[in-house]
Amino acid sequence: MTKGIKDPHLPRHGPAKAKTTFSLLLGVEPYADQPYYVGFKVNGQDIGLDPNGHRSGMTGPVAYLHVEDIQSSMQVLVDAGGEVQGKVRDVGGGQADRHRVKDC
């Protein structure tokens, strides 16, 4: 069962300029401001700027779908023709990241 898309992440070069731009655009200051991630909360939505996203293969925004069971959800995508691009990894706080799927 899905809990919805809650965390779009955007790869960004020049995090200082991106942080200023997104603060103005979203009308809030970041709640997380680290060298590896800048996060904003807007109406219950997390929006993240990832300064290392390009190095890890992000070519554009990535939306993270929150699900009850990652393995079952991945199997649905694989059964639909998707191709797994990487392993799940723990990113802290009980969250997993990067079970990438393409072409499904």
N, C-alpha and C positions, 0 to 999 in steps of 0.2 A: 504494500500500500504506500502511495506517495504522500509526502507531506508538502509537496510543492517545490518550486524553484525558489530558493531563498538567498542564494549567494552568487550573483554574477561577479566574476573577476575579470579585470581588464589588464592585459599586459601593458606596462608603461615604462618607457625610457624617461629619464629625467624626473624622478619622483617628486622633487621639490616643486617644480612647475605644475605637474599634474595635481599634486595635493592642493595647491592654491586654486587652480582652475576648478577642481571638483568641489572644493569648499564653497566657492562662489556659486557654482551651478546648482548645488544641492541645498545651499543655505544652512549648512551645518559644518562644524569642525570635526575632524576624524576622532573616533573613539580609540583607535589603535594607530599608532604612528611609529612603526619600526622599519629598519632598513630592508626587511624582507616582506613587509606588508603594510599598507595603509588602508584602514577600514572606516567606512561611514555607516551610520544607521539612519535610515529615512523611512518613517512610517512602518516600522517593523521589518524593513528590508535591509540586509547587509549588502553593501557594495564595496568591493575590494579592488585596490590597485596593486598589482604585482610587478615590482620592478625587475624581477627575475623571470617573468613569464616567457619572454622571447627565448631565453636560454633553455627553458624546459619544453619548448615546442609550441607554445601558445602563439597563434597567428592572429587572433582576435579575441573578442570577449568569450568567456566560458561560463555557462550557467550550470550551477550545481543543483541537482534534483535531490531533495531529501527523501529517503525511502526507509521503510522498516527493515528490509532485508536486502543488503547489497548483492549477495550472491544470486538470489532469486530474480532480482531486477535485472542483473547482468544477463542471466540466462534468457530472459524474455527478449532482450536486445540481440543477443547472439542468435537465437532461434529465428529472429526476423532478418538475419543476414548481416548483422553488425560484426565488426572485427575488433577484438580487444587490443588496445594499444599500450597498456601498461598495467602494473599491479596496483592494488589498493594499498594506500599507506596511511598510517595514523598521523593526523595533523594537530592532535591535541584536543582536549575537551570532549573526547568521545566521538570525534568526527573523523571520517576517512576521506581521502582525496585521491583523485586520478585513476579511476577505472575508466579510461578513455575508450570510447567506442566510435568507430567511423563507419559510414556507408550502410546504415540500416534504414 
